[in-house]
Amino acid sequence: MKKIILSFIAALGLVAGVAHASGGALAWDKAPNRINDLPALQNGAKLFVNYCVGCHSAAFMRYNRLTDIGLTPQQIKDNLLFTTDKIGETMVAAIDPSQAKEWFGANPPDLTVIARSRAGHGGTGADYLYTFLRSFYRDDTKATGWNNLAFPNVAMPNPLWQLQGDRQPVFAEHESHGETVHVFKAWEQKAAGTMTTAQYDEAIGDLVGYLQWMGEPAQKTRIRVGVGVLIFLAFTTVLAWRLNAAFWKDVK
């Protein structure tokens, strides 16, 4: 049972990227902008439900809100709901909190606003998540058998390993102050997954795009309303200026 639950834990970190233990910080890759791409958001929602909700909740997101990204209620029921879920419910993790704490040392965090909370010196929260989800590698010294370059010693496995395959980081050695420092250089593919590297990167881009959208589903409405308000204020400013000129033109 534990093995099944581990395979479904979502690959999302708790903190921003930190320096690799052997030296050298991993630079965050720029995440693609998918926030206005409805097919990408729909695919991201599918990946989120299939690979993340097993252990991570999105307690502030209801399934029926997915209609905002172009899904119909029937599509949500048929493809994204578990048997016992209802379309008006929030996305609650399947894992038992007490078991999660026993297995992983802490409950997996809620992911509703994860993309908004992980920004740092390396880039946006989306950049961090895009890098993190593509930086897992096998490490037999860890309890889960996995480690992560963006989050060293992460207490979770890679739930997307079947898609990505098995790969290992390649490090270059440098001398620094009399010590040998290992700096990440490239990835070496050990075993192929069901996706190519390009396909996997595309899928992660979709998932991160969905996480961005989920953090603020009304952001497109906010932007649209904000632009409208600025246009209105500009018009009324010009109108008030001309009226003021007209009222005072005969006053000396």
Backbone torsions as a table, in degrees:
resi	resn	phi	psi	omega
1	MET	NA	-42.3	-179.8
2	LYS	-61.4	-39.1	-179.7
3	LYS	-64.0	-37.8	178.8
4	ILE	-65.7	-46.6	179.9
5	ILE	-62.3	-41.4	179.4
6	LEU	-60.2	-35.6	-177.8
7	SER	-69.7	-18.4	-178.9
8	PHE	-102.5	-2.7	-177.9
9	ILE	-65.4	135.3	-175.3
10	ALA	-75.7	141.5	-175.3
11	ALA	-86.7	73.1	178.8
12	LEU	-131.8	132.4	-175.5
13	GLY	-80.6	165.3	179.4
14	LEU	-94.8	-24.6	-177.6
15	VAL	-134.9	167.3	179.5
16	ALA	-68.0	165.3	-176.8
17	GLY	-60.3	143.7	179.0
18	VAL	-127.1	171.1	-177.4
19	ALA	-66.5	144.0	175.8
20	HIS	-66.6	142.2	-172.9
21	ALA	-58.7	-31.0	-177.4
22	SER	-88.3	4.2	175.5
23	GLY	113.9	139.7	176.0
24	GLY	91.1	122.9	179.5
25	ALA	-83.3	142.3	177.9
26	LEU	-81.9	121.2	179.5
27	ALA	-70.8	139.4	179.3
28	TRP	-79.0	135.7	174.7
29	ASP	-79.9	148.9	179.7
30	LYS	-74.9	123.9	179.8
31	ALA	-76.6	141.0	176.3
32	PRO	-68.5	148.8	-179.8
33	ASN	-89.0	106.0	-178.6
34	ARG	-115.5	12.6	-170.4
35	ILE	-63.7	-23.3	179.4
36	ASN	-109.6	10.3	-178.4
37	ASP	-100.3	97.0	-174.5
38	LEU	-61.0	-45.5	177.1
39	PRO	-59.5	-38.2	178.5
40	ALA	-66.4	-41.2	178.6
41	LEU	-65.4	-37.7	177.9
42	GLN	-65.2	-42.1	177.2
43	ASN	-66.2	-38.5	176.8
44	GLY	-62.6	-39.3	177.4
45	ALA	-63.6	-39.4	178.4
46	LYS	-64.1	-44.0	178.2
47	LEU	-63.8	-39.7	-179.7
48	PHE	-62.2	-46.5	-179.1
49	VAL	-67.9	-39.4	-176.1
50	ASN	-76.1	-31.0	-172.0
51	TYR	-119.0	-13.0	-173.5
52	CYS	-113.3	-40.5	-172.2
53	VAL	-69.5	-12.1	175.4
54	GLY	-58.7	-33.7	-178.0
55	CYS	-125.1	-27.3	-177.2
56	HIS	-107.1	132.8	174.2
57	SER	-89.2	161.6	166.8
58	ALA	-130.1	74.4	-166.1
59	ALA	-66.5	-13.3	-179.3
60	PHE	-107.8	13.6	179.7
61	MET	-122.8	124.7	176.4
62	ARG	-95.6	147.5	-179.1
63	TYR	-59.2	-36.5	-176.5
64	ASN	-69.4	-12.5	176.7
65	ARG	-71.7	-14.7	179.0
66	LEU	-68.8	-10.3	172.8
67	THR	-64.5	-21.6	179.0
68	ASP	-68.4	-19.4	178.2
69	ILE	-105.2	20.6	171.0
70	GLY	95.9	3.7	178.0
71	LEU	-88.4	143.0	176.4
72	THR	-86.4	157.7	177.1
73	PRO	-55.3	-37.1	179.8
74	GLN	-67.5	-39.8	177.1
75	GLN	-63.2	-38.4	178.0
76	ILE	-64.5	-45.5	179.9
77	LYS	-63.2	-42.8	-174.6
78	ASP	-74.6	-32.4	-168.9
79	ASN	-116.4	-21.4	-170.8
80	LEU	-122.4	-7.7	-178.9
81	LEU	-100.3	139.9	170.2
82	PHE	-77.5	167.9	-171.4
83	THR	-56.7	-40.1	-174.4
84	THR	-90.0	-6.1	-177.7
85	ASP	-81.8	154.1	174.5
86	LYS	-119.1	152.5	-171.0
87	ILE	-64.3	-23.3	179.9
88	GLY	-89.3	-0.4	-177.7
89	GLU	-86.0	162.4	175.9
90	THR	-82.1	164.8	-178.4
91	MET	-83.1	99.0	-176.7
92	VAL	-105.5	137.1	-178.2
93	ALA	-64.2	147.2	179.0
94	ALA	-78.6	-22.6	-175.7
95	ILE	-72.7	146.0	175.5
96	ASP	-77.6	127.2	-176.2
97	PRO	-55.7	-39.1	-179.5
98	SER	-67.4	-38.0	176.7
99	GLN	-67.8	-40.7	179.5
100	ALA	-60.2	-43.3	-179.8
101	LYS	-65.6	-37.1	179.7
102	GLU	-68.1	-41.6	-175.1
103	TRP	-78.6	-40.3	-171.4
104	PHE	-112.1	-4.1	179.7
105	GLY	89.3	-14.9	179.2
106	ALA	-164.5	157.7	176.4
107	ASN	-71.4	136.7	175.2
108	PRO	-57.1	138.3	-174.2
109	PRO	-69.9	155.2	172.4
110	ASP	-69.0	141.0	-172.2
111	LEU	-109.0	10.3	-175.6
112	THR	-56.9	-44.4	-177.3
113	VAL	-117.8	26.4	-176.0
114	ILE	-59.8	-37.7	-177.5
115	ALA	-70.9	-23.1	179.6
116	ARG	-87.1	-18.3	-172.2
117	SER	-101.4	-4.5	-173.1
118	ARG	-106.9	13.2	177.0
119	ALA	-66.0	148.4	179.3
120	GLY	-159.0	-164.5	-177.8
121	HIS	-64.8	-21.7	-178.0
122	GLY	-84.3	-10.5	-179.2
123	GLY	147.1	-159.8	-178.9
124	THR	-79.0	170.5	174.9
125	GLY	-62.0	-34.8	177.6
126	ALA	-65.1	-39.2	177.8
127	ASP	-61.3	-43.5	179.9
128	TYR	-62.8	-48.3	-178.4
129	LEU	-63.5	-39.5	179.3
130	TYR	-63.2	-38.3	178.3
131	THR	-73.2	-45.2	-177.7
132	PHE	-59.4	-46.5	-176.1
133	LEU	-70.2	-10.2	179.6
134	ARG	-114.0	16.2	-173.6
135	SER	-123.3	17.9	176.3
136	PHE	-78.1	149.3	174.0
137	TYR	-152.5	157.1	180.0
138	ARG	-67.3	137.1	177.6
139	ASP	-149.2	100.8	-174.9
140	ASP	-69.1	-10.6	178.7
141	THR	-80.5	-10.5	-179.2
142	LYS	-96.9	152.8	-177.4
143	ALA	-62.0	-34.7	-179.0
144	THR	-87.6	-12.4	-177.2
145	GLY	84.8	8.2	-176.8
146	TRP	-134.3	155.9	173.0
147	ASN	-141.9	175.7	-176.2
148	ASN	-146.2	132.3	-178.8
149	LEU	-69.0	-34.3	-179.0
150	ALA	-78.6	-23.6	179.6
151	PHE	-139.1	78.6	-177.9
152	PRO	-55.3	139.9	178.4
153	ASN	65.7	27.5	177.7
154	VAL	-59.7	138.9	-174.8
155	ALA	-92.2	46.4	179.7
156	MET	-155.7	154.2	177.2
157	PRO	-87.5	-178.4	176.6
158	ASN	-97.3	105.2	-177.3
159	PRO	-72.7	-14.3	-178.1
160	LEU	-100.6	17.0	-173.6
161	TRP	-63.6	-30.6	179.2
162	GLN	-67.0	-29.1	176.9
163	LEU	-78.2	-43.6	-174.2
164	GLN	-83.3	-29.7	-172.7
165	GLY	87.5	-169.5	-177.7
166	ASP	-110.8	121.5	178.8
167	ARG	-138.5	158.6	-177.1
168	GLN	-125.7	145.1	176.4
169	PRO	-76.0	145.7	175.2
170	VAL	-109.9	129.3	-176.7
171	PHE	-112.7	146.0	172.5
172	ALA	-101.6	141.9	-179.0
173	GLU	-95.9	135.4	177.8
174	HIS	-135.5	148.0	175.7
175	GLU	-91.6	128.5	179.7
176	SER	-139.7	113.4	179.7
177	HIS	55.3	39.4	176.9
178	GLY	82.6	3.4	179.8
179	GLU	-119.2	149.4	177.4
180	THR	-85.5	122.8	-179.1
181	VAL	-113.3	133.3	178.9
182	HIS	-99.9	120.6	-178.5
183	VAL	-115.2	132.4	-178.5
184	PHE	-58.5	134.7	-178.0
185	LYS	-117.3	-48.7	-176.0
186	ALA	-165.1	174.8	176.3
187	TRP	-106.2	143.2	175.8
188	GLU	-118.9	119.6	-178.0
189	GLN	-77.7	120.3	-179.7
190	LYS	-93.9	-37.4	179.7
191	ALA	-146.2	137.2	-177.1
192	ALA	-74.6	147.1	173.1
193	GLY	-99.8	-170.2	178.7
194	THR	-75.8	-12.3	177.8
195	MET	-119.8	151.8	169.7
196	THR	-74.7	169.6	179.1
197	THR	-58.9	-42.5	180.0
198	ALA	-65.2	-41.6	179.8
199	GLN	-66.2	-39.7	179.4
200	TYR	-65.7	-42.5	177.5
201	ASP	-60.9	-38.7	177.1
202	GLU	-63.4	-43.4	-179.9
203	ALA	-63.8	-42.1	178.2
204	ILE	-66.3	-35.9	175.3
205	GLY	-60.4	-40.2	177.6
206	ASP	-65.4	-44.1	-179.1
207	LEU	-63.5	-44.5	179.2
208	VAL	-65.5	-38.9	176.0
209	GLY	-58.9	-41.8	178.0
210	TYR	-64.6	-41.6	178.8
211	LEU	-62.8	-36.3	174.9
212	GLN	-63.4	-46.9	-179.0
213	TRP	-63.2	-42.4	-177.5
214	MET	-62.7	-31.8	179.5
215	GLY	-65.4	-24.6	177.7
216	GLU	-156.6	79.8	-176.1
217	PRO	-61.0	-25.5	-176.3
218	ALA	-92.6	13.0	-173.6
219	GLN	-65.0	-35.4	177.8
220	LYS	-66.7	-38.9	175.7
221	THR	-64.5	-41.7	179.1
222	ARG	-60.1	-44.3	-179.6
223	ILE	-65.7	-43.2	-179.6
224	ARG	-63.4	-44.4	178.7
225	VAL	-65.7	-40.5	179.6
226	GLY	-61.1	-42.7	177.8
227	VAL	-63.3	-42.0	178.8
228	GLY	-62.3	-41.2	179.6
229	VAL	-65.0	-42.1	179.1
230	LEU	-64.0	-40.4	177.2
231	ILE	-63.3	-43.5	179.2
232	PHE	-61.8	-44.8	179.9
233	LEU	-64.1	-38.5	177.8
234	ALA	-63.8	-42.6	179.6
235	PHE	-63.7	-47.5	-178.4
236	THR	-67.2	-30.2	177.2
237	THR	-65.3	-46.6	177.7
238	VAL	-62.1	-43.4	-179.7
239	LEU	-62.0	-45.6	179.9
240	ALA	-64.0	-38.1	178.8
241	TRP	-63.6	-43.4	-179.9
242	ARG	-70.6	-37.4	177.3
243	LEU	-65.1	-41.0	178.6
244	ASN	-61.5	-41.4	178.2
245	ALA	-64.0	-40.3	-179.7
246	ALA	-67.1	-40.6	-177.5
247	PHE	-67.9	-32.4	-173.2
248	TRP	-104.9	6.6	-174.6
249	LYS	-67.5	-29.0	-179.7
250	ASP	-94.4	-0.8	-179.6
251	VAL	-90.1	126.1	-179.3
252	LYS	-119.2	NA	NA
